Amino acid sequence: MTETSGDPDPSFEDRLRAARRKQGLDAPPSHLLQDQGALSGSPLAIGLRVGVELVSALVVAVAIGYGLDRLFGTTPILIGVFVLIGGAAGVLNVWRLFAPKRTD
């Protein structure tokens, strides 16, 4: 080793910085964080996403409730229970969509 100052090679620092950026370990610039929000679309796209979130949660819940009612031979009581659960899941998904993102 001919180097006595102990300073790392500048090319190593450049390679390390490039590798960290490639792996996503370095934080992106703050102006890029604003552009990557969950609601960075047109109002039509946001409205369609909200509708799809609500309807898909309800459809899945009703399908599960109907299937369990058929399996157990019960009255449509499980459909009612799962409609409530599906509605709550849909509202929770929409809540997560509009909730402000934490930047820890």
N, C-alpha and C positions, 0 to 999 in steps of 0.2 A: 504494500500500500504506500503510494507516494504522497497521498494527500494527508497533511498533518493538521489542518484547521478544524476538521470534524464537521464541516458544513456538508449537507447532502448534495449530491449531484443535481443541478437544476433540471436535467432531463428526467431524473427520477421523480421530482416533484410534479413535473408536467404529466408524466405517465400516471402518477398516483391520482392527480386531480381528474384526469380523463377517465380513469377506471372508476372512481367514486361517482362521477357524473353518470357514467354508463349504467352503474348498478342502482342509481337513484338514491344514493346515500347523502348527497349534498342537497340542501334545500334549494328549490328553484327560486328565481327572483320573485319579488313580491308582486310585480305586475302580471306574472303568469298565474299566480294563485287566484287572482280576481277573475281571470278568464275561465277557470276550470270549475266554476260553481255548478251545483246540481241543476240550477234553474237558468242556465245560460242558453236559452233558446227563445223561439218566438212564443208569444202568448198562446197561439193555437197548439203548439207542441206541448207546452206545459199543461194546458187544459186537457189535451188528449191523454197525457201521461197520468194525470190525476184520475180521469175517468177509468182508464184501464186498470189502475191500481185498485180502485174501489170495486169495480165490477169483477175483476179476476178473483179477488179475495172472496167475494160473495158466491161466485160460481163454484169455486173449489169447496167452500164450506157447505153449500147446499148439496153438492154431489156426495160429499162424505156423509152428511146427515141422511140423505136419501138411501145411500148404500147400507148404512148401519140400520136404518129402519126396515129395509127389506130383509136384511140378514137376521135381525132379531124378531121380526114380525110385530114390531110395536106400531102404535099409532104415530102420526107425524110429529111426535114430541121431539125426537132428535133433530129433525129438520129445523124446528124452531130454535133449539139450543145452538145448533151450528150456524144458523143465520145470525144470531147475536154475536157469536165468536168471529164469524167472517166479517161482519160489519166493524167490529172492534179492530180486527187485523187490518182492514182496509183503511180505517181512520188512522191507525198507527203508522202505516206506510206513508200516507199523505203527510202526517205530522213530521216524519223523518225527512221527507222531501223538502218541506218548507222551514225546518228548524235551522237556526244559524249554525254554521260549522264551527267547532272549537278548534283553535289553533294553539295547541300545547307545545 
